[in-house]
Amino acid sequence: MNARNDLVRAAIWARELTADEVERAGRGVSERLVSKGAYLCHRGDRLDYWTGVTDGLVKISAISRSGKAMTFAGVRSGAWFGEGSVLKDEERKYDVVALRDTRLAMLNRSTFFWLYENSTGFNRFLVRQFNERMGQFLATIEYDRILEPKARVARNLSWFFNPVLYPDTGSEIEITQEELGLLAGVSRQVANRSLQELEEEGVLRAEHGRITVVNLKALSDYEG
């Protein structure tokens, strides 16, 4: 068995690829381990790889010139990110930091472009990915400006159950209150209180390191 090809076959974007395309992608993929708290890249860095989280959790964020921190997205196991920067061959406009020990799959730029130029299935995936990510980023800006902390916690959590970005996700996710707080821009204590209240409202069930969503629509539309 080819371990690199297996890594590609496990990716959500490979589901519509031909056998030859999987073989080609396998020659351009590698793995990297990033420890909790370590940065994969900083804003302004060049990273000539399209990146997927095979196991773990990362945060995509930036700090404005005024010093305000802004989280754009949390990326959990199964998701890929950074296709825009690879396509435009530009420096990253955000930081990427691991919120826990994380294993990453890295597809080099030349292989990414070969798939982009030759694979219909790959391009269909990219269109869906761009559409969902754009909606996520616009929504995140809205959350940060108008929603109260509990609603930000609910909305940020709901993105992990997006059926396009995470097609195999069930109703559960393993995530700590600290991690969720970092993604929503609130303290661990606020995240804890928010989860308790959301549980009382019947939206979810919170256990140690695990959250089960009971009503995804209510979680996605939550305004507090």
Sequence and secondary structure as in RCSB ss.txt:
>XXXX:A:sequence
MNARNDLVRAAIWARELTADEVERAGRGVSERLVSKGAYLCHRGDRLDYWTGVTDGLVKISAISRSGKAMTFAGV
RSGAWFGEGSVLKDEERKYDVVALRDTRLAMLNRSTFFWLYENSTGFNRFLVRQFNERMGQFLATIEYDRILEPK
ARVARNLSWFFNPVLYPDTGSEIEITQEELGLLAGVSRQVANRSLQELEEEGVLRAEHGRITVVNLKALSDYEG
>XXXX:A:secstr
  HHHHHHHTSGGGTT  HHHHHHHHTTEEEEEE TT EEE TT    EEEEEEESEEEEEEE TTS EEEEEEE
ETT EE HHHHHHT   SSEEEESS EEEEEEEHHHHHHHHHH HHHHHHHHHHHHHHHHHHHHHHHHHHH  HH
HHHHHHHHGGG TTTSTT  SEEE  HHHHHHHHTS HHHHHHHHHHHHHTTSEEEETTEEEES HHHHHT   
